[in-house]
Amino acid sequence: MIDLSIIALLSTGLGLGLLHAFDADHIMAVSTLSSKRPSMKQSMKFCVQWALGHGGVLVALGLLIFALGVQVPESLSLWAERAVGFMLIGLGAWLLYSLWNQSVRIHVHQHGDVTHAHLTKDKDNKHNHTPILVGITHGLAGSAPVLALIPAVSQGRVDVAIGYIVLFSLGVMLSMFLFGASLGGAQKWLQSKSNLLFNLSRGSVACLSMVLGGMWIAESFAPVA
């Protein structure tokens, strides 16, 4: 017989995942990553990679805690929160440097007795794992509130606990995929209208990322009342 309470729990996990994706630090991180190489395809790719890192670490922690009984230090989430702040600052600075430098290099080559020199852009790294690593950091930072709820509602069943985490992570991925498509479309539209405004928007994203990162760090070190 189907247990409706378990179905309701798993559905709740999916719904909370759909909402969780839109946390400010998540949106800012993937926006900054996508602004480095703006296109709809890249934005969706980065968002899905981020979600894989985020969900993968949550599932791994869930297996350790609920299946193997491993005690994860409470300080892990706190230090991951601080790492998120530094990471947002780093991503913003990275994007600003990219905008300033534009990855332009002088390429010199020779054909017989004739030497040519022309400007080239660096090739994209097809195996960029930065979004996955950023997602892993976010997953660690947000693991405490997500995992703390599970023992009270999973009825002591490991399969329900892991199922909740998996559906939560799928919800996050779905929202991030849709956000990536929207962001990529907006970037493409803005670039077609004005390259200056497009680059200004990317610079604004970089600065906002650094400001939010600073706020994140300050909040993580603030004394608990």
N, C-alpha and C positions, 0 to 999 in steps of 0.2 A: 504493500500500500504506500502511496506517495505521501510523504510527510510535508504538508503545506507550510509548516513553520520553517523547515529547512529551505524550501523553495523561496519563501519570503526573505529569509536571511541572505541567500545567495543573490537574489535580485537586489537587495539593499546594497550588497557589496558592489555590484555592477553600477548601480546608480551613484554611490559615493565616489567610485572611481571616475565616472564621467565628470563629476564636479571637482574632484581633487586635482585634476589636470590643470585647472585654471588658477591655481595658487599663483600669487604674484611672482615668486622667485622662479617658478617653472616657466611661466610665460616669458619673463624677461630673459632667462637663459637661452631658450630656444629661439627667441627673436634675435638675440645677439649672434648666435651661431648662424642662423639663416641669413643675416645681413652680411656676413662675410662673403658668401657666394650666392647672391640672391637669384632665385628662380623657383617656380612652383615645384618642379621635380625635386630640387635640392631641399626646399623647405619641408616638403612631406617626408623626404628621406631622413633628414635630421630629426624631425619630430618622432618618427617611428623608431629610429635608433635610440633616441633619448628614452622613449617609453620602454623599449626592450631592456635597457640598463636599469631603469627604475623598477620595472616589474620583476626582472630576474633576481635582483638582490632581495626584494621582499619575499619572493618564493623561497629563495635559499635560506633566509632567516627563519621563515615559517617552518621549513623542514627541520632546521636545527633545533628550534624551540619546541615545536609541538610533536614532531616525530621522534627526535633523538633526546629531547629533554635537556638540551644544552642551555646554560644560563648565559645570556648575552649581557655584558656590562651596561648599566643604565647610562654611563657616561658616553657610550658610543654615539648615541643620537645627538647629544649635546655638541660633541666635537665635530660631528658631521655638519651640524647647523653652522658652526663657525667656519668650517671649510667651504660651505656654500657661499658665505659672504665673501671670503677671499677669492673664490672662484668667479663670482659675478664681477668683482673688480678686475680680475685678470682678463675675463672675456671682453669686458668693455675696453680695457686698455689695448688688447689685441686687435679689436675692431678699429679703434682709432688709429693705431699704427698702420693697419692695412689700408685705411682710407688715405692716410698721408702718403704712404709709400706706393700704393696701388700695384705692388708686386711687379714693377717694371724693371727690367734688366736690359743691358746692352749685350747683344749677341754678335760676336765677331766670327766670321768664317771666310774661307778662301776658296776661290775657283781659279785654279791655275795661278797666274801672276796677279790676279785681281782679288783684293781683300774687300769684303763687304762688312758693314756694321749697321745693325738696325735694332730697334726696340722690340722686345718680346715680353710676354707675360709668363709668369711661372705657371706650370701645369698644375691642374687641380690634383690633389691627392685622392685617388680613388679609394684608398683604404684608411680614411680618416676615422679614427675611433673616438674622437673627442666627445661627440654627442652621447655615446654609450657611457663613457666615464663620467660625464656630467650627470647623466641619469642615475648611475649607481650612487653617486654622492647624494643626490636628492632623495633617492630611496632610503639610504641609511639615515639621513636627517629626519625624514618623515615616518620612519618605521615605528617609533614608540607609540604614537596615538593610534596608528592603524592596527598594530599587533595587540595593543592593550585591550581592545574591545573584544577580541575573538574568544578568549576563554569564557567570558560571561554568556556568549550566545551560541557557541559551537557544540554545546551539550557534551563536551569531553571527547568529541569525535575528531580524529586527525583528518579524515577525508573531508569533513565539512570545513574545518579550519583552512586547509590548503585550497579547497574549492572556492572559499570566500576570497582568499588572497588572489587566486588566478583570475576570478571574475572582476575583482577590483582592478587588477592590472590591465585586463582587457578593456575595461571602461576608460581607464586613463589613456590607453593607446588609441582608442576610437576618437576620443575628444582631441587628442594631440594631432591625429591624422587630419581631422577636419580643420583644426586651427592652422596646421601647416599649409593646407590647400588654400585657405583664406588669406593667410599671410603672403604666400607666394603670388597669388593673384593680385593682391593689393600692391606688392612691390613691382610687379610687371607693369601694372597700369600706371603707377606713379613714374616709373622710369620712362615710359612712352610719352608722358606729358612733359616732364622736365627733369633732365639729368641732375641739375643743380638741386632741386627740391628733393630728388631721390637721395642724393648723397647727404643732404642736410638731415633727412629723416634717419638715415643710417647713423650719422653722428649723434643725433639725439638719443637713439636707442643705446648707443655705447655709453653716453654720459649718464643716462638713467640707470643703466646696469651698474655702473660704478657707484652711484649714489645709493641705490638699493642695497648693494653689497656692503657699503659702509654702515648703513642702518641695521642690516642683519647682524653684523659683527658687534655693534654697540649693544643691540638688544640681547645677544647671546651672552654677553659679559655682564649685563645689568643684574644686580642682586635681586633675588626672588623675594617678593614681599611676604 
